[in-house]
Amino acid sequence: MSRGTSPRTRDPKQDRSRATRQRLLEAAVACLAEHGWTGSTVSVVAERAGVSRGAAQHHFPTREDLFTAAVEQVAEQRSAELRALAPAGEGTARTRAVVAELVDLYTGPLFRAALQLWVAASYEPQLGARVTVLEARIGRETHRMAVELLGADETVPGVREAVQGLLDMARGLGLANLLTDDSARRERVVAQWSRILDEALGAARTREGQGLMGPYR
């Protein structure tokens, strides 16, 4: 057996480097959610991650490098949360569960971090292009997951708009929750929107069952 390093042998130094990088990205996302773009300096992020500023700059030479990478971190985490959704039940109960879980995605810390990135991207060109591309991807994935979870048929007129309206409403509730605890009002809105969406989906299923679907573009 060769005395050389086995391909399967892990390099502790590389492991530590990866762990440090991951801590910095997680700290950057948390700082954005809590302090916004202005308050999220490299020093603040490094302190939260428990590393020196020099170590932070070794991984991310500039603030833009750090937060551009954080954009991708947020996107991946949001995608993972979407993929993990698995509401139980059927019919009205399932619709209500899907609506509630999608709204929860837009009222949690990842949405708060993403919102700060959107604001920063509006005046930071280096962030702007990356955020635009990632948000378009996340938007498509969120819509696709919502359709799948709801069992919606978008070939039926009005269904696509109903699903998109749900996501637009969820974003609006996330914004409303930034300044004050909006949970009581949000619960009522979720209940009402669930009923509206369930009626739209029920009507679509009836049309499908009766063979009344027409071309929809």
C-alpha positions in Angstrom: 0.0 0.0 0.0 1.4 3.4 -0.9 2.5 5.7 1.8 1.0 8.6 -0.1 -2.2 10.2 0.9 -5.3 8.1 0.0 -7.8 9.9 -2.3 -10.4 9.3 0.4 -8.3 10.8 3.2 -9.8 14.1 4.2 -7.5 17.1 4.6 -8.2 18.7 8.0 -6.9 22.1 6.8 -9.4 22.1 3.9 -12.2 21.0 6.1 -11.5 23.9 8.5 -11.3 26.2 5.5 -14.7 25.1 4.2 -16.2 25.3 7.7 -14.9 28.8 8.1 -16.3 29.9 4.8 -19.7 28.4 5.6 -19.7 30.2 9.0 -19.0 33.5 7.2 -21.8 33.0 4.7 -24.3 32.0 7.5 -23.2 35.0 9.5 -23.6 37.3 6.5 -27.1 36.1 5.9 -28.0 36.5 9.6 -26.5 40.0 9.7 -28.4 41.1 6.6 -31.6 39.9 8.2 -30.9 41.7 11.5 -28.9 44.8 10.6 -29.6 45.4 6.9 -27.0 46.2 4.3 -25.6 49.3 6.0 -25.0 47.6 9.3 -23.5 44.4 7.8 -19.8 45.2 7.4 -17.1 42.6 7.0 -16.0 43.2 10.6 -19.5 42.7 11.9 -19.9 39.5 9.9 -16.4 38.2 10.9 -17.1 38.8 14.6 -20.4 37.0 14.4 -18.8 34.1 12.6 -16.1 33.9 15.3 -13.2 34.6 12.9 -10.7 37.4 12.4 -11.3 40.1 9.8 -8.1 38.8 8.1 -9.6 35.3 7.9 -12.8 36.7 6.4 -10.9 38.7 3.8 -8.8 35.6 2.9 -12.1 33.9 1.8 -13.8 37.0 0.5 -11.4 39.8 -0.4 -14.1 42.5 -0.6 -17.4 43.1 1.0 -19.1 42.7 -2.4 -17.5 39.3 -2.8 -18.8 38.2 0.6 -22.4 39.4 0.0 -22.5 38.2 -3.6 -21.7 34.7 -2.2 -24.3 35.3 0.5 -26.9 35.9 -2.3 -26.3 32.4 -3.5 -26.4 31.1 0.1 -29.8 32.6 0.6 -31.0 31.3 -2.8 -29.9 27.7 -1.9 -31.5 27.8 1.5 -34.8 29.1 0.2 -34.7 26.4 -2.5 -34.1 23.8 0.2 -37.0 25.0 2.2 -39.2 24.9 -0.8 -38.2 21.3 -1.6 -38.9 20.3 2.0 -42.5 21.4 2.0 -44.9 18.4 2.2 -48.3 19.5 3.4 -50.6 16.6 4.4 -54.3 16.2 3.8 -56.6 16.5 0.8 -59.0 19.1 -0.6 -59.6 22.2 1.5 -57.3 21.1 4.4 -54.4 20.6 2.0 -55.0 24.0 0.3 -54.9 25.7 3.7 -51.7 23.9 4.7 -50.0 24.8 1.4 -51.0 28.5 1.7 -49.9 28.6 5.3 -46.5 27.0 4.6 -45.8 29.2 1.6 -46.6 32.3 3.7 -44.3 31.1 6.4 -41.5 31.1 3.9 -42.0 34.8 3.2 -42.2 35.8 6.9 -39.1 34.0 8.1 -35.5 35.2 8.4 -34.4 34.1 4.9 -37.0 36.4 3.4 -35.8 39.2 5.6 -32.2 38.6 4.4 -33.3 38.4 0.8 -35.2 41.6 1.1 -32.1 43.4 2.3 -30.2 42.0 -0.7 -32.9 43.3 -3.0 -32.6 46.8 -1.5 -28.8 46.7 -1.7 -28.9 45.4 -5.2 -30.9 48.4 -6.3 -27.9 50.6 -5.8 -24.9 48.2 -5.8 -24.3 47.2 -9.5 -22.1 44.2 -8.5 -25.0 42.7 -6.6 -27.7 43.8 -8.9 -27.1 41.4 -11.8 -26.6 38.4 -9.5 -29.7 39.1 -7.4 -31.8 39.6 -10.5 -30.8 36.2 -12.0 -31.2 34.3 -8.7 -34.5 35.9 -7.8 -35.9 35.0 -11.2 -34.8 31.4 -10.7 -36.2 31.3 -7.2 -39.5 32.8 -8.4 -39.9 30.2 -11.1 -39.1 27.4 -8.6 -41.5 28.8 -6.0 -44.3 29.0 -8.6 -43.6 25.4 -9.8 -43.6 24.1 -6.3 -46.8 25.9 -5.4 -48.5 24.4 -8.5 -47.2 20.9 -7.6 -48.2 21.1 -3.9 -51.7 22.4 -4.8 -52.3 19.9 -7.6 -53.3 22.9 -9.8 -53.9 22.6 -13.5 -52.6 25.7 -15.1 -54.1 24.9 -18.5 -57.4 26.0 -17.0 -58.0 29.8 -17.4 -57.4 31.7 -14.2 -55.6 29.1 -12.3 -52.1 30.4 -13.1 -53.1 33.9 -12.0 -54.6 32.5 -8.8 -51.4 30.7 -7.9 -49.3 33.8 -8.7 -51.7 35.9 -6.7 -51.0 33.6 -3.7 -47.3 34.2 -4.0 -47.7 38.0 -4.5 -49.9 38.0 -1.4 -47.4 36.0 0.6 -44.6 38.5 -0.3 -46.9 41.4 0.8 -47.5 39.7 4.1 -43.8 39.2 4.5 -43.3 42.9 4.0 -46.1 43.8 6.4 -44.4 41.6 9.1 -41.1 43.5 9.0 -42.1 46.4 11.2 -44.6 44.8 13.5 -45.9 41.4 14.5 -48.6 40.9 11.9 -49.5 37.3 12.8 -53.1 37.9 13.9 -54.1 39.7 10.7 -52.0 37.3 8.6 -53.9 34.3 10.0 -57.2 35.8 8.9 -55.8 36.6 5.4 -54.4 33.1 5.0 -57.8 31.6 5.9 -59.7 33.8 3.5 -57.1 33.4 0.6 -57.2 29.6 1.2 -61.0 29.6 0.6 -60.7 31.7 -2.5 -57.9 29.5 -3.9 -59.8 26.3 -3.0 -62.8 27.6 -4.9 -60.7 28.4 -7.9 -59.1 25.0 -7.9 -62.4 23.3 -7.3 -64.0 25.1 -10.3 -61.0 24.1 -12.4 -61.3 20.5 -11.4 -65.0 20.6 -12.3 -64.3 22.0 -15.7 -61.7 19.3 -16.3 -64.0 16.6 -15.2 -66.7 17.9 -17.6 -64.2 18.1 -20.5 -64.7 21.9 -20.7 -61.0 22.9 -20.8 -60.0 25.0 -23.7 -56.6 26.1 -24.9 -54.9 28.5 -22.6 -51.9 30.6 -23.5 
